[in-house]
Amino acid sequence: MNWIAVLSVSTLIGALVFGLLLGAFCAGLVAALRKRVDENAARQAQACRHLADGVARLQRQLDESRARIEALSQANRRLTDEIDAMGERLSDTGPAAAQNRARLLH
């Protein structure tokens, strides 16, 4: 019976050693995976910040472009009004002015 006890104790010790080795391997694997996840999270956060900066820059450009378009539209309306007023002045001066219209416009 002695050899059965030795065999069972050695099997038990072997199982415990295997369990410890498996636990250490799993702990190392978990640590490596956690490190990779943290690195990827940091990289993703940096990419999000970069994209947010880009979106903010594009929004500023859009606002500036809208303001410029509005200014150009107002200038266009003013010029159109001035041209209409000049046309009315030319037509109000009478038939003599109509003969000299080409000279007045140049």
C-alpha positions in Angstrom: 0.0 0.0 0.0 3.0 2.2 0.4 3.5 2.5 -3.3 -0.2 3.6 -3.8 0.2 6.3 -1.2 3.4 7.5 -2.9 1.8 7.4 -6.3 -1.3 9.4 -5.1 0.8 12.0 -3.3 3.1 12.4 -6.3 0.1 12.8 -8.5 -1.4 15.3 -6.2 1.9 17.3 -6.1 2.1 17.1 -9.9 -1.4 18.3 -10.2 -0.7 21.2 -7.8 2.4 22.2 -9.7 0.6 22.0 -13.0 -2.2 24.1 -11.6 0.3 26.7 -10.3 2.0 26.8 -13.7 -1.3 27.1 -15.5 -2.3 29.9 -13.1 0.9 31.8 -13.7 0.5 31.4 -17.5 -3.0 32.7 -17.3 -2.0 35.6 -15.1 0.8 36.5 -17.6 -1.7 36.2 -20.5 -4.2 38.4 -18.7 -1.5 41.0 -18.0 -0.4 41.1 -21.6 -3.9 41.4 -22.9 -4.7 44.2 -20.4 -1.5 46.0 -21.5 -2.6 45.7 -25.2 -6.1 46.9 -24.4 -4.7 49.9 -22.5 -2.3 50.8 -25.4 -5.2 50.5 -27.9 -7.4 52.6 -25.7 -4.7 55.3 -25.4 -4.2 55.2 -29.2 -7.9 55.5 -29.8 -8.3 58.4 -27.4 -5.5 60.2 -29.2 -7.2 59.6 -32.5 -10.5 60.9 -31.1 -8.7 64.1 -29.9 -7.1 64.5 -33.3 -10.5 64.1 -35.0 -12.1 66.5 -32.6 -9.5 69.1 -33.4 -10.0 68.5 -37.1 -13.8 68.9 -36.8 -13.3 72.1 -34.7 -11.0 73.5 -37.4 -13.4 72.6 -40.2 -16.3 74.2 -38.2 -14.3 77.4 -37.9 -13.6 77.4 -41.6 -17.2 76.8 -42.3 -18.3 79.7 -40.1 -15.7 82.0 -41.7 -16.9 80.9 -45.2 -20.5 81.5 -44.3 -19.6 85.0 -43.0 -17.6 85.7 -46.2 -20.5 84.5 -48.4 -22.9 86.7 -46.5 -20.6 89.7 -46.9 -20.3 89.0 -50.6 -24.1 88.7 -51.0 -24.6 92.0 -49.3 -22.0 93.6 -51.6 -23.7 92.1 -54.6 -27.0 93.5 -53.5 -25.5 97.0 -53.0 -23.8 96.8 -56.5 -27.1 95.7 -58.0 -28.9 98.6 -56.4 -26.3 101.0 -57.6 -26.5 99.7 -61.1 -30.3 99.9 -61.0 -30.1 103.5 -59.7 -27.6 104.4 -62.5 -29.9 102.9 -65.1 -32.8 104.9 -63.7 -30.7 108.1 -63.8 -29.7 107.5 -67.4 -33.3 106.8 -68.4 -34.6 109.9 -66.5 -32.3 112.3 -68.3 -34.4 112.3 -71.5 -33.9 111.5 -75.2 -30.8 113.6 -75.6 -29.0 111.6 -73.0 -30.2 108.4 -74.6 -28.2 109.4 -77.7 -25.1 109.9 -75.7 -25.6 106.8 -73.5 -22.6 104.9 -75.0 -20.4 107.9 -74.2 -21.7 108.2 -70.6 -21.3 104.5 -69.8 -17.7 104.5 -71.0 
